[in-house]
Amino acid sequence: MIAIERQWAEAVLGGFSGGELCGQAPPLEGVDYVRAIESLVEHGNPIAAVGVRLALMTIATAPMWHWRERRTMVDLSPDERVALLTELVDHPLFAVRELAILMKIQAAMALMGSPAMRTWAGYGRGAGRGGLTQLRVLGGV
């Protein structure tokens, strides 16, 4: 990825992790947003790689075409990023919503790639873990 794409990845994916969850700010150390996008580009087929880059570019330049401002996501404050991404995820155009959701999914993958975030979220903990569970089959369904 080129340098501007790395900046866009940090700004766009980082915008999804703004704010608090359950009254607490999540631990963001170890979250690698750039690697989340690079992974898709490097390990996907060439057509998917182009699609991910176009999605990133589209969402990163959204302030220009959605708000009609001469800025990109990199130039926005964290609160402005959250506000814009909230609007894009609920945009009237299906294609825009889907591109925003693709970026949201990548943000989630980056967040859960961080050991601190997995610990904070309680990922992998829970009662009954460690053994197989047999599911009951309901008749007539």
N, C-alpha and C positions, 0 to 999 in steps of 0.2 A: 504494500500500500504506500501511496505517496504521503508526504507530510501533511497536506491539507486534509486528506481523508482521515488521518490519525487524529487531527484536531476535531474534525466533525464527529468522529466516533466518541471521543471523550465528552463532547458537548451534548450530543443527541442522547446517547445511552445514559450518561450521567444525569440528564434531565429527568429520567424516569425514577431516579432514586432520591429525589428531593423530598424534603418534609420528614415527618415522623410517622412511625408505625406503632400502634399500641401505646402512644404517649412517649415513645423513645426514638431517638435518632439511631438508625441501624449502623453498625460498624462498617465503614467502607474501606478500611485498610485491606490491601491485598486484592481489591477488585480491579480487574484488568479489562476495561471496556474495549480497548484497541485489539487485544488478543481475541476477544469474542467475535469481532468482525473479521479479523484476519483468518481465524479458523474456518469460517464459512467460505471465504474467498479461496483459501489454499486447498481445502479438502473437498470442496464441491466441484461439480463439473464446470467447464468454462462458461456455459450459458447462465448457470446459477451465480457464478462469480460476478458476471456483468450485472445481473439483476440485483444482487446485494449492493454493489457499488452504486447503481442508479437509485436504489431505495435510500441509501445513506445520503447521497447528494440531494435528492428531492426533499427529504425531511430537514437536512441541514440548511437548505436555502429557503425553507418555508416562510421565514419572516418577510422575504422579498415578495413572494407571490400570494401569501395568505394575509399578511398585515400591511402589505405595500410599503415596507420600510427597507431602507438600504443597509440591511444588516443580515448576518447569518446567525445560526444558533451559537456560534463561538462568541459573538458580540453581545449576546443577551445575558442578563443577570440570571442566577439560578431560579428565582421566582418567575421570571418571564419565560424561561424554558419550560417550567412545569405548566404554566398557563397555556402556552402554545401547544405543547404535546397533548394536553387535555382536550383542546379544541380539535386537534388533528385526529385523535382516536375516535372522536365523535363527529367527524366531518361528513357533510352530506354526500360527497362523492365516495363511492365504494373503493376505488383504487387508492385514494388518499388514506382512507381508514386502514386498508390492508397494509400499506407501506408503513404506516405508523405502528400498527400492531406487530409487524415483522421486527421493527426496531425494539419494540417493547419486549418481545420474546428474547431477543439477543441481550437486552439489558438484564433480564431475569437470569439468563444463562451465565452472564458475567458475574452477577451478584452471588449466585449459588456456587460459583467456582472458587469463591473466597472461603477459606476455612473459618475465619472469624464470623462471617455471615451465616454459614451453616450451623455453627455452634449457637449463635444468637437466635436463629430461627427454630432451633430444636430439631433440625433435620437429622434423621437416623435414630432418634431416641423414641422411646414409647414402650408402653406395657405390651407384653406378648411378642416382642421382637425376638428373633433368634430361633424360632421353630416354625415348622410348616403348619398351616392351618387348613383344615378340611372345610370346604364350603358346603352348606346344605343345598340340595336341589329341591326347588319347589315344584310340586306337581301341577299340571294344567297351565303352566305359563309358557 
